[in-house]
Amino acid sequence: MKSVDLLIVGCGLAGSAIAWQAHRRGMSIAIADRNELQSCSMVAAGLVTPITGSRAAASWEWHLFFSEASHFYPWIEEKLHGRFWYSEPAIRIFLSEMERIQFEQKWFSKTSLSPTTPTAAPIETTSLSGIHAPWGGCSMSPAARLDTHAYLSKTREFFKNRTEYHECDVDCDSIVDNGSRVQLSSIGISADAVILCQGVESRKNQWFAELPLHPARGDILTLEKPRQVEVERVVHHNVWVVPTIDGKLKIGATYNRHTLDGIVDNRPEVLSWKSELIRRWEGVFEGNIQSSVVLDHQAAVRPASYDRHPLIGRHIASSRVFCLNGLGSKGTLMAPALARIVLSTILNGDALPPQLDWQRPLRRIKKT
């Protein structure tokens, strides 16, 4: 068997962050991944937003996560000679007078203490290019977007060229911890430790089937950009709108906890979600816009947790088996820092922050 420092199962946003953080530390690694084109990470819009939710709250642990992400992705861009990290303010359109007042009270007078401090500034309605904004809107900084498809494709290519990426469907029940090493005989790998970054698939193996995941399906549409629509930045309205580098638009996303698959077909519920996204999209603009041409409809299941905080740490019975999971819709933002934290636990035995440890009391909640 080939001996490595770390075996990584899964190469989505979580697994790829582990791979890069380990690579940066000079560790030898092996990645086992199915290379799915419709995985949650591949489908994700990659939005990084500082102020979220109906309460206009700063994204949880924003400074920690954004500080890491804003250096991590540009470092990889430089290494791969690619472009997939786009850092620029995002626009939020207020959907009520109450929302406008919340932002005014919480954010408009706030001074930026550092480049990572969330800020919001009102914008002139005349600058919104026909967007329906009777209560106005604001520009949120710092914000960013990751082209997840480009990033993950280039990441997999990089590690494949180093013979560290193995495209395979791993049966995690075949991973053996013999007390001194972990072994995965199907790809001939022996490692000091293994970290499982499988999202909702973790429910299907013996190691982390009891993770307190509370998954939700998200649907995203890719549209042909109507001629009269001018959207140059990410816009958060009753739907988020993302302009892509090839001149198209992505809109999303739905949030459903009952149909937990990524299949796009003619089921009534799937057609209903598509119609709902189009309805929200058309409500973004004042007056009528030309019929929306849907170029693609994608869906995937987010590996969220009950308290919407990540689930990371060591297996209860094995000191060499770890997980990085539960990132939900914030994988782009959280993955780089979480990967560093997990590696510090693996390499140095550092204690995990209690609010991240998957064994916190929340794990006793039953799955639904």
C-alpha positions in Angstrom: 0.0 0.0 0.0 1.0 3.6 -0.7 1.6 5.4 2.6 0.4 9.0 3.0 -0.1 11.5 5.8 -3.8 12.0 5.1 -6.6 10.3 3.2 -9.5 12.7 2.2 -12.8 11.2 1.1 -14.8 13.7 -1.0 -13.5 16.7 -3.0 -16.2 19.2 -2.8 -15.7 22.6 -1.1 -14.9 20.9 2.2 -12.6 18.2 0.8 -10.8 20.5 -1.6 -10.1 23.0 1.3 -8.6 20.2 3.3 -6.5 19.1 0.3 -5.1 22.6 -0.2 -4.4 23.3 3.4 -2.6 20.0 3.7 -0.7 20.6 0.5 0.4 24.0 1.9 1.8 22.3 4.9 3.8 19.8 2.8 1.7 16.8 3.8 1.4 13.8 1.5 -2.3 13.2 0.7 -4.6 10.9 -1.2 -8.1 12.1 -2.3 -10.9 9.6 -3.1 -13.8 11.3 -4.9 -16.6 10.4 -7.2 -16.1 13.5 -9.4 -19.8 14.3 -9.5 -20.8 17.1 -11.8 -24.1 17.7 -10.0 -22.8 17.6 -6.4 -23.9 20.2 -3.9 -20.5 22.0 -4.2 -20.5 22.0 -8.0 -24.1 23.3 -8.2 -23.5 26.0 -5.5 -23.5 29.7 -6.5 -20.5 30.3 -4.2 -21.9 33.4 -2.7 -20.0 35.0 0.3 -22.3 37.6 1.9 -21.5 39.6 5.1 -25.0 40.4 6.2 -27.8 37.8 5.9 -31.3 36.9 6.9 -34.4 38.8 7.7 -32.8 40.3 10.9 -30.0 41.9 8.9 -27.4 40.1 11.1 -23.7 39.8 10.4 -22.9 36.3 9.0 -21.9 34.0 11.9 -18.1 34.3 12.8 -17.7 36.5 9.7 -14.3 37.8 10.6 -12.7 34.4 11.2 -14.1 32.8 8.1 -13.8 35.7 5.6 -10.2 36.6 6.8 -9.2 33.1 5.8 -11.2 32.8 2.6 -10.1 36.1 1.2 -6.4 35.0 1.3 -7.0 31.3 0.6 -8.8 31.5 -2.8 -6.5 34.2 -4.3 -3.5 32.0 -3.3 -4.9 29.1 -5.2 -5.7 31.3 -8.2 -2.1 32.3 -8.3 -0.9 28.8 -8.0 -3.2 27.5 -10.7 -3.0 30.5 -13.0 -6.8 30.7 -13.0 -9.6 33.0 -12.0 -12.6 31.9 -9.9 -12.7 34.3 -6.9 -14.5 37.6 -7.5 -14.4 40.0 -4.6 -16.8 43.0 -5.0 -19.7 44.5 -3.0 -23.1 42.9 -3.3 -26.5 44.7 -3.6 -29.4 44.0 -1.3 -32.8 45.3 -2.2 -35.1 46.0 0.7 -38.4 44.2 0.5 -40.2 46.3 3.1 -40.0 49.5 5.1 -39.2 47.5 8.2 -36.1 45.9 6.5 -34.9 49.4 5.4 -35.2 50.7 9.0 -33.3 47.6 10.3 -30.4 48.3 8.0 -30.5 52.0 8.7 -30.3 51.4 12.5 -27.8 48.5 12.4 -25.4 49.3 9.6 -25.6 52.7 7.9 -23.8 54.5 10.7 -21.3 51.7 11.4 -17.6 52.5 10.9 -15.4 50.0 9.2 -12.7 48.9 11.7 -10.8 46.7 9.4 -11.0 45.4 5.7 -13.1 42.4 7.0 -15.6 44.4 9.0 -19.1 44.1 7.4 -20.5 47.4 6.2 -23.6 48.5 4.4 -24.2 51.8 2.6 -27.4 53.1 1.0 -27.5 53.3 -2.7 -29.4 55.7 -5.0 -32.5 54.1 -6.4 -31.7 55.7 -9.8 -28.6 53.4 -10.0 -30.6 50.2 -9.8 -31.3 49.9 -13.6 -35.1 49.3 -13.5 -35.0 47.0 -10.4 -38.2 47.1 -8.4 -37.0 48.8 -5.2 -39.7 51.0 -3.7 -37.9 50.9 -0.3 -34.4 51.3 -1.7 -31.4 49.1 -1.1 -27.8 49.0 0.0 -24.4 47.9 -1.0 -22.8 45.3 1.3 -19.0 44.9 1.7 -16.9 43.0 1.8 -18.6 40.4 -0.4 -17.4 37.8 -2.9 -18.4 35.0 -5.2 -16.5 31.8 -6.0 -17.0 30.1 -9.4 -17.3 26.7 -7.7 -17.3 24.7 -10.9 -14.0 26.3 -12.2 -12.4 26.1 -8.8 -13.2 22.5 -8.1 -12.4 21.4 -11.7 -9.0 23.0 -11.5 -8.4 21.6 -8.0 -9.1 18.1 -9.1 -6.9 18.4 -12.2 -4.0 19.7 -10.1 -4.1 16.8 -7.6 -4.7 14.3 -10.3 -1.5 15.4 -12.1 0.3 14.8 -8.8 -1.3 11.3 -8.7 -3.0 12.3 -5.4 -6.5 12.3 -6.8 -8.4 9.0 -7.2 -11.7 9.0 -9.0 -13.7 6.2 -7.4 -16.9 5.5 -5.4 -15.5 4.6 -1.9 -17.3 2.2 0.4 -16.4 3.9 3.6 -17.4 0.9 5.6 -14.2 -0.7 4.1 -12.0 1.8 5.8 -10.1 0.0 8.5 -8.4 1.6 11.6 -5.9 -0.9 12.9 -4.8 1.3 15.8 -1.7 2.7 14.1 -2.9 3.5 10.6 -6.1 3.7 8.6 -6.3 1.7 5.4 -8.5 1.8 2.3 -7.5 -1.3 0.4 -9.7 -0.6 -2.7 -7.3 2.2 -3.8 -4.2 0.8 -2.0 -3.8 3.6 0.5 -2.6 3.6 4.1 -2.7 6.9 6.0 -2.0 8.4 9.4 -5.6 9.7 9.4 -8.7 10.0 7.3 -11.2 12.8 7.0 -14.6 12.3 5.5 -16.0 15.2 3.6 -19.1 13.6 2.1 -22.0 15.9 2.9 -25.3 14.0 3.2 -23.6 10.9 1.9 -22.1 10.5 5.4 -25.4 9.1 6.5 -24.8 5.9 4.5 -21.6 4.6 6.3 -20.7 3.4 9.7 -18.4 6.2 10.7 -20.6 9.3 10.8 -24.2 8.0 10.1 -25.3 9.7 13.4 -24.2 13.2 12.3 -27.1 15.6 13.2 -27.6 16.7 9.6 -30.7 18.6 8.7 -30.4 18.7 4.9 -32.3 20.8 2.5 -32.6 20.7 -1.3 -31.8 23.8 -3.3 -32.8 24.5 -6.9 -31.0 27.0 -9.2 -31.8 28.2 -12.7 -29.5 29.5 -15.4 -31.2 32.0 -17.6 -30.4 33.7 -20.8 -29.9 37.4 -19.9 -32.8 39.5 -21.3 -31.7 42.4 -23.5 -33.1 45.1 -21.2 -31.7 43.7 -18.0 -28.4 45.2 -16.7 -27.1 43.2 -13.7 -23.3 43.6 -13.1 -23.1 42.5 -9.5 -24.7 40.0 -7.2 -28.2 41.2 -6.3 -30.2 39.9 -3.3 -33.9 40.5 -3.8 -36.7 38.0 -3.3 -34.2 35.8 -5.1 -30.5 36.2 -5.6 -29.2 37.0 -9.1 -25.7 36.2 -10.1 -24.2 37.4 -13.4 -21.8 34.9 -14.9 -18.6 35.5 -16.9 -20.2 34.1 -20.0 -23.1 36.6 -20.0 -25.7 34.4 -18.4 -27.6 34.8 -15.1 -28.0 32.3 -12.3 -31.0 32.7 -9.9 -31.8 30.9 -6.7 -32.4 29.3 -4.5 -35.2 27.2 -3.2 -35.0 25.6 0.3 -36.9 22.3 0.7 -36.4 19.7 3.5 -38.8 17.1 2.1 -37.6 16.1 -1.4 -34.0 15.3 -0.6 -32.5 14.5 -3.9 -30.9 16.4 -6.7 -33.0 15.0 -9.5 -34.5 17.5 -12.0 -37.5 16.0 -13.7 -41.2 16.5 -14.3 -42.4 15.8 -10.8 -45.1 18.4 -9.8 -43.0 19.7 -6.9 -39.9 20.2 -9.1 -41.9 22.1 -11.8 -43.4 24.1 -9.0 -40.0 25.2 -7.6 -38.9 26.2 -11.1 -42.0 28.3 -11.6 -41.6 29.9 -8.2 -38.0 30.9 -9.0 -39.1 32.4 -12.3 -41.9 34.3 -10.6 -39.5 35.7 -8.0 -37.0 36.6 -10.8 -39.6 38.5 -12.8 -40.6 40.4 -9.6 -37.1 41.8 -9.3 -37.8 44.3 -12.1 -40.3 47.2 -12.6 -42.7 46.6 -15.4 -42.6 43.6 -17.8 -39.5 42.0 -19.0 -39.2 39.6 -22.0 -39.9 35.9 -21.3 -37.2 34.2 -19.3 -35.3 31.6 -21.3 -34.3 28.8 -18.9 -31.0 27.3 -20.1 -30.4 24.9 -17.2 -32.1 23.7 -14.0 -29.9 22.2 -11.4 -30.5 21.0 -7.9 -28.5 19.5 -5.0 -29.0 18.7 -1.3 -27.2 21.0 1.2 -25.6 19.3 4.2 -27.0 21.7 6.8 -27.1 21.1 10.5 -29.9 21.9 13.0 -28.2 25.0 14.4 -26.7 25.9 11.0 -23.2 25.6 12.4 -20.6 23.2 10.9 -20.0 19.6 12.2 -16.4 18.8 12.5 -14.1 16.6 14.6 -13.0 13.2 15.6 -15.0 9.9 15.5 -16.2 8.8 18.9 -14.4 5.4 18.8 -11.4 6.1 16.5 -8.7 8.6 17.0 -7.7 8.5 13.3 -11.1 9.2 11.7 -12.4 12.7 11.3 -15.2 14.6 9.6 -15.8 18.0 8.1 -19.5 18.4 7.3 -22.6 20.5 7.9 -21.5 23.6 6.0 -24.9 24.1 4.5 -25.1 27.1 2.1 -21.9 28.7 3.4 -19.3 26.2 2.2 -17.4 28.7 0.2 -17.0 31.0 3.1 -16.4 28.5 5.9 -14.4 25.7 4.3 -10.9 27.3 4.3 -10.8 28.1 8.0 -12.6 24.9 9.1 -10.0 22.9 7.1 -7.2 24.7 9.0 -8.9 24.0 12.3 -9.4 20.3 11.6 -5.8 19.9 10.5 -4.6 21.5 13.7 -6.6 18.9 15.6 -5.1 16.1 13.5 -1.5 17.2 13.6 -1.2 18.9 17.0 -4.1 17.5 19.0 -5.6 21.0 19.3 -9.0 21.1 21.0 -11.9 22.0 18.7 -14.0 25.1 19.5 -17.1 23.7 21.2 -19.5 25.4 18.8 -18.0 23.5 15.9 -17.5 20.0 17.5 -20.0 17.6 16.0 -20.3 15.9 19.4 -21.9 19.0 21.0 -25.3 18.2 22.6 -27.1 19.0 19.4 -26.1 15.6 18.0 -28.8 13.9 20.2 -31.6 15.5 18.0 -33.2 12.8 15.9 -33.1 13.1 12.2 -36.3 13.9 10.4 
